Amino acid sequence: MAFFSLVALLHRGLGLPVTTIARFSTSLYDHVNRTSSLSSPAARLFLNQVSEGVWEAALEPAGGLSISIDPEPVWKDVYAFIGLQMPVQRELALGLVSVTPPLLRDPVRGRRAS
């Protein structure tokens, strides 16, 4: 579903002809449906223009012209259609935090030399 939603986005939103999209559809399908897409749907996808009218889908920008695609709206549509909510792991506060050090009851640990 995500693949077809993305094809529709490219065709309607960017005006790419379906015949042009068909030329790189295999790599587009592979990138959209890779395992990591399920756990991190916000990973960017790039359409790189190799030559006039020839495009390729990739995970990194390359060539003279690259179009960055945020697949998150596509995945939101897919999850909404299925009736699920997007995973919200990225909304967890997993950044650096300040923690107070524990109080030491016995500052000397281990054996004492006599």
C-alpha positions in Angstrom: 0.0 0.0 0.0 2.8 2.4 0.8 4.4 1.8 -2.6 1.2 2.7 -4.5 0.5 5.7 -2.2 4.0 6.9 -3.0 3.6 6.4 -6.8 0.3 8.4 -6.6 2.2 11.1 -4.7 4.9 11.3 -7.3 2.4 11.3 -10.2 -0.1 13.7 -8.8 2.2 15.9 -6.6 5.3 16.2 -8.8 3.7 15.4 -12.2 6.1 12.6 -13.0 4.6 10.4 -15.8 3.7 6.9 -14.8 6.1 5.6 -17.5 9.0 7.4 -15.9 8.1 6.1 -12.4 7.8 2.6 -13.9 11.5 2.7 -14.9 12.6 3.0 -11.2 9.6 1.3 -9.6 11.6 -1.8 -8.6 14.2 0.2 -6.5 11.4 2.4 -5.2 9.5 -0.7 -4.1 12.6 -2.2 -2.4 13.3 1.0 -0.5 9.8 1.6 0.7 9.2 -2.0 1.8 12.6 -2.7 3.4 12.4 -4.0 7.0 13.6 -0.8 8.6 10.7 1.1 7.1 8.4 -0.5 9.5 10.4 0.5 12.6 11.4 4.0 11.4 9.0 5.2 8.8 10.5 8.7 8.8 13.7 7.7 7.1 14.2 9.9 4.0 14.0 8.5 0.5 15.7 10.3 -2.4 14.9 10.4 -6.1 18.1 11.1 -8.0 18.1 12.2 -11.6 20.8 10.0 -13.3 20.3 11.6 -16.8 17.5 13.4 -18.7 14.3 11.6 -17.8 16.1 8.8 -15.9 15.6 8.6 -12.2 16.6 6.2 -9.4 15.4 5.7 -5.9 18.1 5.7 -3.2 18.7 6.4 0.5 21.3 9.1 -0.2 21.2 12.1 -2.6 23.4 11.7 -5.7 23.8 13.3 -9.1 22.9 16.8 -10.2 19.2 16.8 -9.1 17.8 15.0 -6.0 14.3 15.1 -4.7 14.0 14.4 -1.0 10.8 12.5 0.0 9.5 12.3 3.5 7.6 9.0 3.6 5.9 9.8 6.9 2.7 11.1 5.4 2.6 8.0 3.2 2.9 5.7 6.2 0.3 7.8 8.1 -2.1 7.2 5.3 -1.4 3.5 5.2 -1.8 3.1 9.0 -5.0 5.2 9.0 -6.4 3.0 6.2 -5.6 -0.1 8.1 -7.1 1.4 11.3 -3.8 1.6 13.3 -1.9 4.4 14.8 1.7 5.3 13.7 4.3 4.0 16.2 5.2 6.8 18.5 8.6 5.7 19.7 10.3 8.7 18.2 8.1 10.9 20.6 9.7 9.3 23.7 12.2 11.6 25.5 15.3 9.5 24.9 17.7 12.3 24.9 20.4 13.2 27.4 19.0 13.9 30.9 20.6 15.1 34.1 20.5 12.6 36.9 21.4 13.3 40.5 24.2 11.0 41.8 23.2 8.4 44.4 24.2 9.2 48.0 27.2 7.2 49.1 26.9 5.6 52.5 30.3 4.1 52.6 32.7 6.1 50.5 35.4 3.4 50.7 34.6 0.2 48.8 36.5 -3.0 48.9 39.1 -4.0 51.5 41.2 -1.6 53.4 44.9 -2.1 53.5 46.3 -2.5 57.0 
